[in-house]
């Protein structure tokens, strides 16, 4: 019986050691992906600062600009809202995907309460699966965008945003993602992409304010349209990078917790193994002593 218990404990220890190797490897991979994503966030934030400065400059210095992307959402007669939900292709990252799903459902309820419809796009197979299981129809998933953020993915998403808005079938377009603030703070945010207004850029400071009227060639409207494309592409790329960093931070935490749990289980199993082994040795010694006593008495 003791031998059977020892063999079973050994198998359990081996299985947990294998699981520990997997969780530790996933932790290291998440560290690498997170660092790469953080570098991209830094580069993109500098780029976006310049783009937002240009957009704010046009909105403030050229109030007569009339463009498809400018205006209040209340001025549009379309009823639907569009949501681009950025999350993960994979699981094993704690409550990361669930938090995004909860925020998306809350936004969809608000739209439904207003008597309007919603169009949902996703970047992430797992978040698409979660939303569909909760009864949300996903129109399109941008495959690979969440796992491998690139300017090409951001360009395709930005073009989808522009085409959708220009088609006149939506009132406004939002992006939902997890924003990286610091290693200890990540926030699920909903940001309105379109329509744009000066209020979108209140926190942007113009580096070189001037009083003269800026002249745009061929026109302020055309220049603004080009810059808005760059703004949407840059913002979506930054959102994808931020989401990737937050996903890997969540996975690091989950895998670190799993590794610690595996270590604790191994420690307990090894203690049980040592106790069972000691019991087996004691039993064998008792049996040897009893046999020796029988032989002595027989002689």
Secondary structure by P-SEA (a helix, b strand, c coil): caaaaaaaaaaaaaaaaaaaaaaaaaaaaaaaaaaaaaaaaaaaaaaaaaaaaaaaaaaaaccccccccccccccccccbbbbbccccccccccaaaaaaaaaaaaaaaaaaaacbbbbbbbccaaaaaaaaaaccccccccccccccccaaaaaaaaaaaaaaaaaccccbbbbbbbbbcccccccbbbbbcccccccccccccccccccbbbbccccaaaaaaaaaaaaaaaaaaaaaaaaaaaaaaaaaaaaaaaaaaaaaaaaaaaaaaaaaaaaaaaaaaaaaaaaaaaaaaac
